[in-house]
Amino acid sequence: MKTDRREFIKYGLITSSIFFGSVYGIKQLKSRTKRRGNYTGQWLDQSDRGHQLRDVIKQEPTANIKIPLVIVGGGITGLLTGYYLKKNGFTDFKILEMNSSAGGNSSYSQNSVSKFPWGAHYIPLPNKENVALIEFLRDLGLAKGDIRNIEFSDEFLCQDPQERLFIKGEWQESLLPHKGTNEDDQKQLHRFHELVNDYKTKKGSDGKYVFSVPVLDSSQDPNFLKLDQISFADFLKEHGLVSDVVVWYMNYCTLDDYGMGIESVSAWAGLHYFCSRRSLDSNDDHKILTWPEGNGWVLQKLTNYLKDHIETDRAVFNIRTETSGVVQSRIYNFETKELSECESKHLVYAGPQFLAPYLFKNKQNLPDVNVDDYFSWIVANITVKLNPDEFQKLHWDNVRFQSQSLGYVHARHQDLRGRSDGTTVLTLYWPLYDKDLTATEVRKKISKLKWQDWAPRVEAELESMHPGMASVIHSMDIKVYGHAMIGPRVGRIHKVLKQPWNARKKQGVYFAHTDNSGMSLFEEAHYWGHRVAQEILKHG
Ligand SMILES: Cc1cc2nc3c(=O)[nH]c(=O)nc-3n(C[C@H](O)[C@H](O)[C@H](O)COP(=O)(O)OP(=O)(O)OC[C@H]3O[C@@H](n4cnc5c(N)ncnc54)[C@H](O)[C@@H]3O)c2cc1C
């Protein structure tokens, strides 16, 4: 999701008819086209190191070390935990990251043309109640002013033109289809628009907004929580919101934010997408913050601040709390191939929860997630040299109607356009969801596909929006995420409310990851980093 939340409100009324077919899904990946362009690229597979660990687990440690507080995982949540600890004067900790750089799903890269994201690429402006996040963004220099009257810097707010949709052979402004929609589509969208407006300000019996960010600030009134027990697809059907245009758009949105379609995502999560953000003031209109490297901009700030605490190429496993209360773990160093036994007072597990059963010795009371809660994604970074006219027409986000991919963002969008020579990096996002397959089945189907299989598909996707694009591609790097992010499928929010992160606190172990919230958003990473740091400072 990007600004389309607000576009929905803005362009709530549309006109005329479009066919929507069940086009998403990986079945069509079977048809492989030949690559036309003459370019090369890298293939990055996120799962390589995890697989290497399988052999290491059987080895015996050769060194003993003591780290008072170990943070396992240098994604945004682990880094924010460290940020808040250090900010409050607690410095006896290390953040151990298994990859060769920190960042997780907010990683980025750079080439001679631009920096570019490998995952997260924007942050919506926070709700005014989210004071800790507003303060954090202000501390980073993204905003100035009093907390009640905060002003975000134009430099970092996504500039216009923001979004366009390629539909019926043409580009139109905004992601909500205008072309080829009929009166019935228009009425249904209008009804959904009213429903969203109603839920946005509605509060439950506990006085909390029904939908809020962070997730745990949302109302727990059972009258609304029951929306977690049905799929978003069923909710839309129940409300007569079945038009092809509505269904395409809703499905696009849930795929974009959660990597899952409307049949899997709960109605609660589907509505949360649209209804959980309230403008800071009448001018902000739900803008977003973005940078060429996406959330890698925030990542760089955090890694600079924490440079003495981050150790990369280190995987932590065999985590257990002894009867003495000491937390033991094993740390494997991928560079030196050394395996150490580590003793700590506390351990923060900031890795994804589906890995917990493999990493914790005692399997009781671990969060109730499984590998099928995480679908795979492909992210491609394509360096191109466009003609000046085409370059000028680029929007920040460029989407094709009914495509399997989510389209691409343009890395040099925030640059001054007049200065460009037409070169830029396009980051194309492709969630590998199929409503008829489990995430494990999808992984199996794509497991043998490599760069040479994906490059022609990505190229064909670009060609379908920009005929002739293949010839201006300079390079195409592709990353596969086997288990990209947790999807808030039906029932997930109920599991979140059981507070699985509390189960091991008495044993010195804290869970901090966006998985704690059941959905993977920067704001949730911030919430958990901040909260877990406060808990450690209080009890530690
Ligand atoms: C393609 C994609 C696009 C996205 N776009 C956006 C966006 O635009 N905006 C947004 O807000 N969110 C977006 N997200 C969601 C993103 O996941 C979150 O914003 C955030 O980056 C999650 O951070 P995290 O620290 O909770 O988890 P992760 O990023 O999963 O970090 C966990 C870290 O733990 C490490 N780790 C795991 N196990 C071990 C171990 N045993 N030892 C050591 N290290 C370990 C991993 O290597 C990883 O670095 C996107 C996600 C993806 C995949």
The ligand as a Tripos MOL2 file, in Angstrom:
@<TRIPOS>MOLECULE
LIG
   53    58     1     0     0
SMALL
NO_CHARGES

@<TRIPOS>ATOM
      1 C1          9.2470   -6.7510   -0.2720 C.3       1 LIG1
      2 C2          8.8180   -6.0420    0.9810 C.ar      1 LIG1
      3 C3          8.3540   -4.7090    0.9130 C.ar      1 LIG1
      4 C4          7.9710   -4.0430    2.0750 C.ar      1 LIG1
      5 N1          7.5590   -2.7420    1.9860 N.ar      1 LIG1
      6 C5          7.2490   -2.0590    3.1200 C.ar      1 LIG1
      7 C6          6.9950   -0.6570    3.0850 C.ar      1 LIG1
      8 O1          7.0850   -0.0280    2.0180 O.2       1 LIG1
      9 N2          6.6720   -0.0230    4.2400 N.ar      1 LIG1
     10 C7          6.6060   -0.6950    5.4320 C.ar      1 LIG1
     11 O2          6.3110   -0.0770    6.4750 O.2       1 LIG1
     12 N3          6.8810   -2.0090    5.4960 N.ar      1 LIG1
     13 C8          7.2080   -2.6970    4.3850 C.ar      1 LIG1
     14 N4          7.5560   -4.0290    4.4630 N.ar      1 LIG1
     15 C9          7.4770   -4.6860    5.7670 C.3       1 LIG1
     16 C10         8.8280   -4.8000    6.4970 C.3       1 LIG1
     17 O3          8.9260   -6.1770    6.7430 O.3       1 LIG1
     18 C11         8.8440   -3.9950    7.8020 C.3       1 LIG1
     19 O4          8.6730   -2.6170    7.5260 O.3       1 LIG1
     20 C12        10.1340   -4.1260    8.6190 C.3       1 LIG1
     21 O5         11.2750   -3.9250    7.8220 O.3       1 LIG1
     22 C13        10.2260   -5.4620    9.3830 C.3       1 LIG1
     23 O6         11.3010   -5.3820   10.2860 O.3       1 LIG1
     24 P1         11.5760   -6.4980   11.3710 P.3       1 LIG1
     25 O7         12.8180   -6.0980   12.0750 O.co2     1 LIG1
     26 O8         10.3710   -6.6890   12.2310 O.co2     1 LIG1
     27 O9         11.7810   -7.8410   10.5990 O.3       1 LIG1
     28 P2         12.8550   -8.3760    9.5400 P.3       1 LIG1
     29 O10        13.0720   -7.3810    8.4980 O.co2     1 LIG1
     30 O11        12.3040   -9.7270    9.1870 O.co2     1 LIG1
     31 O12        14.1940   -8.5580   10.3630 O.3       1 LIG1
     32 C14        14.5510   -9.7170   11.0740 C.3       1 LIG1
     33 C15        16.0540   -9.8690   11.0080 C.3       1 LIG1
     34 O13        16.4420  -10.9610   11.8280 O.3       1 LIG1
     35 C16        17.4950  -11.6520   11.1820 C.3       1 LIG1
     36 N5         17.5600  -13.0030   11.7630 N.ar      1 LIG1
     37 C17        16.6010  -13.9600   11.7030 C.ar      1 LIG1
     38 N6         17.0020  -15.0500   12.3820 N.ar      1 LIG1
     39 C18        18.2200  -14.7750   12.8950 C.ar      1 LIG1
     40 C19        19.1290  -15.5160   13.6990 C.ar      1 LIG1
     41 N7         18.8470  -16.7350   14.1040 N.pl3     1 LIG1
     42 N8         20.3130  -14.9250   14.0500 N.ar      1 LIG1
     43 C20        20.6090  -13.6480   13.6410 C.ar      1 LIG1
     44 N9         19.7730  -12.9290   12.8640 N.ar      1 LIG1
     45 C21        18.5850  -13.4680   12.5020 C.ar      1 LIG1
     46 C22        17.1160  -11.5990    9.7190 C.3       1 LIG1
     47 O14        18.2240  -11.8550    8.8770 O.3       1 LIG1
     48 C23        16.5700  -10.1770    9.6140 C.3       1 LIG1
     49 O15        17.5920   -9.2570    9.2670 O.3       1 LIG1
     50 C24         7.9880   -4.7140    3.3210 C.ar      1 LIG1
     51 C25         8.4420   -6.0510    3.3840 C.ar      1 LIG1
     52 C26         8.8750   -6.7040    2.2280 C.ar      1 LIG1
     53 C27         9.3630   -8.1150    2.3160 C.3       1 LIG1
@<TRIPOS>BOND
     1     1     2 1
     2     2     3 ar
     3     2    52 ar
     4     3     4 ar
     5     4     5 ar
     6     4    50 ar
     7     5     6 ar
     8     6     7 ar
     9     6    13 1
    10     7     8 2
    11     7     9 ar
    12     9    10 ar
    13    10    11 2
    14    10    12 ar
    15    12    13 ar
    16    13    14 ar
    17    14    15 1
    18    14    50 ar
    19    15    16 1
    20    16    17 1
    21    16    18 1
    22    18    19 1
    23    18    20 1
    24    20    21 1
    25    20    22 1
    26    22    23 1
    27    23    24 1
    28    24    25 2
    29    24    26 1
    30    24    27 1
    31    27    28 1
    32    28    29 2
    33    28    30 1
    34    28    31 1
    35    31    32 1
    36    32    33 1
    37    33    34 1
    38    33    48 1
    39    34    35 1
    40    35    36 1
    41    35    46 1
    42    36    37 ar
    43    36    45 ar
    44    37    38 ar
    45    38    39 ar
    46    39    40 ar
    47    39    45 ar
    48    40    41 1
    49    40    42 ar
    50    42    43 ar
    51    43    44 ar
    52    44    45 ar
    53    46    47 1
    54    46    48 1
    55    48    49 1
    56    50    51 ar
    57    51    52 ar
    58    52    53 1
@<TRIPOS>SUBSTRUCTURE
     1 LIG1         1 GROUP 0 **** ****
